[in-house]
Amino acid sequence: MTAPPTIPVGFARYQTLDAWRGVACLMVIVYHSTLVHTGTPGLAPDVGVTGALLWLAGYGNLGVPIFFVISGYCISAAADRARRHGHPARTYFLRRFRRIYPPLWAVIAGLSLFFLVVDYVAWPGLLSTLPWQQPRPWWFSGWQWAGNLTLTETWRHYFVGGPRAHFPGQAWTLCYEEQFYAITGLLLFAVPARFFLGSILVTLGCAAMLAVHVAFDVPVRGFFFDGSWFMFAAGMAVYYVITQRVEWRMRAIAILVSAGLALWLFVDIQLGVAVTFAGMLLVLHRFDTQLLAWRTVRGLGWCGTMCYSLYLVHQTPVKAVSAALHVWGFQSGLATLMVVMPACVVVSLLFGRLFFKTVESRFLNVPLSISGTRQRVERPGTFPSDIKVTSII
């Protein structure tokens, strides 16, 4: 029997994923830039084109399931490379830790100082009052801080301490990412030769847990088996088809797109978007090189290469900018679209780039060779394929 065609791991790089990261991150920033306006009571309703655009911006949080799908692809690539080249699971975990936690801790420290200067001294209450309240760091309990610093806050409260509370607010998604990475690492440790089969079994286990949740009302929100794993698994499926089962491409596209649309319409829009997006990635993969020639795609890719920094730092500055502009009279829907939203995007890009250059770039994982030694990055400012596929969200 002829072995199924495969693509060598070195050719599994999906170059336009950086552009999709940029799209997802900008979607979330745009969504956050409208929350002060949409959360303020008593304003005149937004109608016409303005109302339609603000309604569309309200779905910017769908950038999160797009992130989860991309993470599924990228971490599958990292794990597959590790198992093929003989790197132990310990190396995988150490590289994930280095990539994620030091930048997170730096952001927490920086935003705590930002709160002290802006919300307590310069403009009391600008950040910590409604609408879209950002809690001051010193309002958090010790257990909540432990959950935030370890990215366990989505599920920590089931076992110890008070209710969950995230700092920064968007860090809840990183708690899911950490669970995804941990499960992937355990599969890499336990069944490296059957990594993808193990992933399928985890997916079936998550489906069983959801069935238990529905039947017996067992609380699962905050754990990877609350449905979020399926978004990650959709990205893993894309990687598997592209690198292991090329002949399955058309069938996989049909299944993912049709299932995604059905989930979108009848079950859960976030899961539906994730599965549909996975099908889109399979469709667009063959045009990867051609799409990179587009200037817009390269510009979005520039955002995508620093998406972790951009995602980490943006929320609190966006609240500061949108709240300040609201106080200064930019309160209408049109002003939100024409002034507040662009200002928030520009400030987020500036803060994100500054953080990327000064902090995150110091913790990018250098590619490993087959022997386990570090490879030299040939040109400053460029990103070898392993750096691209192991970057968070």
DOPAKOL-465639 format. One record per residue (C-alpha): residue in three letters; z, y, x. Coordinates in steps of 0.001 Angstrom, whole numbers, plus 524288, in hexadecimal, padded with zeros to 5 digits. Example, Ala and Ser with C-alpha at 12.3 -4.5 7.8 and 13.67 -1.06 7.14 Angstrom:
2
ALA81E787EE6C8300CSER81BE47FBDC83566
//
This chain:
393
MET800008000080000THR7FC3080D4F8057FALA8077B8167680831PRO8076B822EB80023PRO8022282EDA80711THR80C4A837DF80CE8ILE80C8E844F081384PRO813E6845BA82075VAL8209F84D5081F77GLY81B8485790828CCPHE8110B85B0A81ED5ALA81A7585BDC81347ARG81C7286A4E8152FTYR81992871928089FGLN816E387F0E80E06THR8163D886C18015BLEU823F08825B7FD77ASP828C088E9E80454ALA820C3896A57FABATRP826C488F437EF53ARG83435891C27F509GLY830B68A01C7F54EVAL82C4C89FA17E717ALA838C5898D77E2CDCYS841828A2487EA33LEU83A8E8AE517E4E9MET83B908A8B77D72EVAL84A528A7D57D876ILE84B4C8B59F7DE1EVAL8430F8BB2A7D305TYR84B8C8B4027C930HIS8580D8B97A7CF14SER8526A8C7387CFC1THR851908C7BD7C0D8LEU85F378C2D17BD7CVAL865FE8D0007BD4EHIS85BCA8D5147B3BDTHR85B6C8C9197AAF5GLY86A458C7EB7AB19THR86CF88D6017A716PRO870018D71679889GLY86AAF8E20D7902FLEU85DC78E4517972BALA8515D8E5A978F35PRO84A298D8B178DF8ASP83EC98D6A27972BVAL831D48D4FD79022GLY8237A8D3C579350VAL81F028D0E37A12CTHR82C198D5437A6B8GLY8336D8CBD579DFDALA82A158C0D97A14FLEU82B868C2F77AFFELEU83A568C3887AF2ATRP83A2A8B72F7A6FBLEU831FE8B0B47B190ALA83B3C8B59F7BC39GLY8462F8AF277B49FTYR840668A2147B87EGLY8410A8A5457C6FCASN84C8989C0A7C83CLEU8428B8911C7C73CGLY840A38937A7D5B6VAL84C9588ABA7D794PRO8462987DFC7D30EILE83A71881887DB87PHE843CD882797E714PHE84980875307E3C4VAL83C1686EB67E38DILE8387C874C37F0A9SER845798702D7F63DGLY842998626F7F193TYR835B0862947F8EBCYS83B26868CA8053EILE8474F860808069CSER83F5A8543D80403ALA836A88586180F4AALA8426E85ABD8180EALA848A484DBF8148AASP83BC88464A815DFARG8397984C3C82338ALA84749848BD82769ARG8465883A9682327ARG838D18388C8290CHIS83CBD83E5C8361AGLY849AB8375883708HIS852CF842F5835A6PRO8600983F0583008ALA8652A8441A8232AARG86F7584B6B82B0CTHR864CB85407830C1TYR85FA2856BB82322PHE86D0A85B0881E3DLEU86FD68637082A37ARG862C886A65828BDARG8651186CC781A44PHE8729C8722081D20ARG86DA687B39827C2ARG8628E87FE881F2EILE86A8A8830881320TYR878D08861E8156FPRO879498904082073PRO86FAF8997F81961LEU877268977380CAFTRP8842389AF78130AALA87E038A6DE81962VAL878EC8AB7B80C22ILE886368A978805D1ALA88CAA8B18981071GLY8823F8BC2480FB9LEU882758BD20800ECSER891448BDB5800D7LEU8906C8C997809B1PHE885808CF1B80132PHE88E5D8CDEE7F551LEU899808D4B17FC46VAL8910C8E0248006CVAL888C98E1C37F423ASP890DD8DCEB7E8BCTYR89E5A8E0F57ED56VAL89C278ED1F7F59AALA88EF18F3B47F3CBTRP88C668F1137E550PRO8980A8EA657DECAGLY893E08E0157D50DLEU885428E11A7D75ELEU884368D28A7DA15SER88FDA8CCF57D2E2THR88DFA8D2B77C545LEU8856C8CE707BA01PRO87A698CC337B7A1TRP877638C1277C128GLN884BD8C1AD7C76EGLN8861F8BD697D596PRO894498B9477D800ARG89AE68BF447E3CEPRO89D6E8B5417EE90TRP8AC278B7377EE01TRP8AC478B3157DFBFPHE8A9428A5057E392SER8B3E789AD17E530GLY8B5D3892B07F15ETRP8AFDD886C37EAF3GLN8A42488E927E67BTRP8A23D893767F459ALA8A32E885897F95FGLY898A98817A7EFB9ASN88FD788CBD7F3A3LEU8915288AD78023ATHR88E6A87C4B80119LEU8841687D787F658THR88BD8874697ED88GLU88F3287EBA7E35ATHR886828794B7D886TRP88EF986D067D7DFARG89B84870737DF1FHIS8A23F874F67D29BTYR8A1BB867477CCCFPHE8AB85862BD7D6F7VAL8B3D486E3A7DB66GLY8B60187CC17D956GLY8B193885D07CE85PRO8A44B888377C84FARG89809889527D08EALA893EA896957D5C6HIS8891B898E87DFAEPHE887E78A2D87EAA0PRO87D5B8A70B7EBE0GLY879D78A41D7DDDAGLN86D2C89CE57E0DDALA874368935E7E9FDTRP87574889B77DEC9THR867998853C7E1D2LEU86B6A8829A7EFF1CYS8763C879A87EB17TYR86BC4871517E4C7GLU86364871FD7F106GLU86EBC86CBE7F910GLN870608614F7EFDAPHE861D285E677F0E5TYR8628B85EBB7FFB5ALA86EB38563D7FFFEILE8688584BAA7F77FTHR85C2784C167FFB9GLY8643284A8980C26LEU86BAC83F108067ALEU85EE18386680309LEU85A1083B00810C6PHE8667A834A481608ALA8674C8292780CAAVAL8592A8253380A02PRO8500782C2981397ALA84580821CD81213ARG84633822E380336PHE8488E831798025EPHE83F44834157F71ALEU843A18281C7EF84GLY8518D82CE47F12BSER84D7783A217EBCCILE847D8833907DFB8LEU8549F82C337DDA3VAL85C50838EB7DEC0THR8534283EFB7D49FLEU8557F833917CB5DGLY86418834BD7CDA8CYS86395843257CA07ALA85C7A83F967BD7DALA86734835C57BA6DMET871B4840147BCC6LEU86ADA8496E7B38DALA86A8B83EC17A954VAL8793083CE27AB05HIS87AF884B987A9D6VAL8736C84BF279D17ALA87A0D83FE579770PHE88820842D679B34ASP888068517D79E13VAL88C1784F427AC37PRO88B9185C5D7B36EVAL8812085C3C7BE0FARG87D3F86A867BF81GLY87D8986E7C7CDC8PHE87AB0861037D338PHE86D3885D227D81FPHE86C3E853067CD2FASP86CF685D667C280GLY85E0C85DA67C26ASER85BBF866197CE60TRP858AB85A4A7D6FDPHE84C3B857F77CF2EMET846D08650A7D409PHE849AE861137E202ALA843F8853907DF85ALA83761859C87DA81GLY8359485FF57E7EBMET83885852F17EE6EALA82DFD84CBF7E5FEVAL82419856E47EA92TYR82747853E17F8CDTYR82660845367F65CVAL81922845FE7EFD2ILE8137A84F0B7FA2ATHR8182B84714805C7GLN819E683934800F9ARG8115C836E27F50DVAL805A783FD27F5B9GLU7FE39837677EC16TRP8088B83A5D7E1C7ARG805A6848E97E1F0MET7FE17849FE7D536ARG807548412B7CDC1ALA8130F8487C7D2FEILE80D0B855997CF31ALA80A89850EC7C158ILE8184484B5B7BFF0LEU81F528570E7C5B6VAL817B08617C7BE64SER8183A85A997B136ALA8269B857147B2C1GLY829B9864D97B75CLEU8233086B317ABBAALA82A36861F47A26CLEU8375A864DE7A8CDTRP83457873687A888LEU831588734F799FFPHE83B3586999794BCVAL8466E8673B79E4BASP849B3871337A8D0ILE8412F87C437ADBDGLN846AC87C087BB9DLEU8443F86D847BD5AGLY836ED86F1F7B6FEVAL8333F87A037C069ALA837C0871D47CBF7VAL82FD8865C87C84DTHR823CE86DBD7C4A9PHE824BA875347D180ALA82555868417D8D4GLY8188D8645D7D26CMET812B8871837D64FLEU816A186F1C7E46ELEU80F09862657E464VAL80325869407DEB1LEU8039D874757E883HIS8069086C7B7F4AAARG7F840869CF7F786PHE7F5D78788E7F7A9ASP8013A87B56800CBTHR7F9228807880C24GLN7F0038888F8039BLEU7FB5B88F117FC96LEU8014A8934C8097DALA7F54D89BD980BC6TRP7F9598A4728005BARG800CA8B09680473THR809A58AFE17F88FVAL80D768A1FF7FBD3ARG810A78A5E6809D2GLY818DE8B133804DBLEU820778A8457FBDAGLY821D389ED080726TRP828268A9AD80F16CYS8326F8AAB580462GLY8339F89BF880400THR836A589A7981272MET843028A26F8106ACYS845E989D95802A6TYR853848988A80605SER857818A5E680B22LEU850F78ACC97FFCETYR857508A3E57F5E1LEU864D38A4C67FC07VAL865C88B3777FD74HIS85E4A8B9267F209GLN867198B8437E623THR871D18C1ED7E9AFPRO868A18CC8D7EEE4VAL8601D8CAC17E2CBLYS86BF38CD037DA25ALA86F6A8D92D7E208VAL861AE8DEDC7E11FSER85F738DBA17D2C3ALA86CFE8E0697CEA8ALA86BBB8ED197D663LEU85E458F0057D0DCHIS863568ED107C348VAL86E3F8F7117C50CTRP86449900ED7CA13GLY85C808FFD17BD75PHE8526F8F5357C00DGLN856478ED9F7B3F6SER849FB8EB687AC08GLY841DA8DF2F7AC99LEU836AA8E69E7B2E2ALA83FB28EC507BD47THR844DC8DEC67BFFDLEU8371D8D9B67C240MET831CE8E5537C9CFVAL83DA28E9A27D1CDVAL849248E0317D178MET841AA8D3A17D395PRO8395E8D8687DF27ALA8455C8DEB17E563CYS84CF88D1FD7E443VAL841DB8CA147EA31VAL840548D37A7F5A8VAL84EF78D3F87F870SER84FCF8C5227F794LEU844898C38780131LEU84AD18CD1480AAAPHE858258C69080A0BGLY852148B90B80A86ARG849B78BC2581667LEU855248C24B81D77PHE85DA98B67381AF7PHE852D48AD1681EB5LYS850638B3C682BC4THR85EAC8B5AC82F4CVAL8650A8A958829DEGLU85CBB89EB6823A6SER852B089DEE82E98ARG85D9E899B3837C5PHE85FDD88D7682FA9LEU851FE888B382D70ASN850DA87A768316EVAL847B68784283CCCPRO83EBD86C6883A9FLEU8430885F8C8407ASER839E28572C84863ILE838BF8488F846ABSER842558468F851C2GLY84C3B84F7A84B28THR84B0D85B008546DARG84888868B584FA3GLN83ABE86DDC8504AARG837F987B8B854F0VAL832FC8855884B01GLU8263D88A0D850CFARG82593897E684B7APRO830748A0C8846C6GLY82F788A3888385BTHR827FE8971A8352DPHE82DB588B7B82E3APRO82A9587D7283209SER828A487409826E3ASP8363686E23827DFILE83C7587B858267ELYS8345587DEF81A65VAL837948711D813F4THR84620871B7816B3SER848E587F8981258ILE8519A880878068EILE84C5F882E27F8CF
//
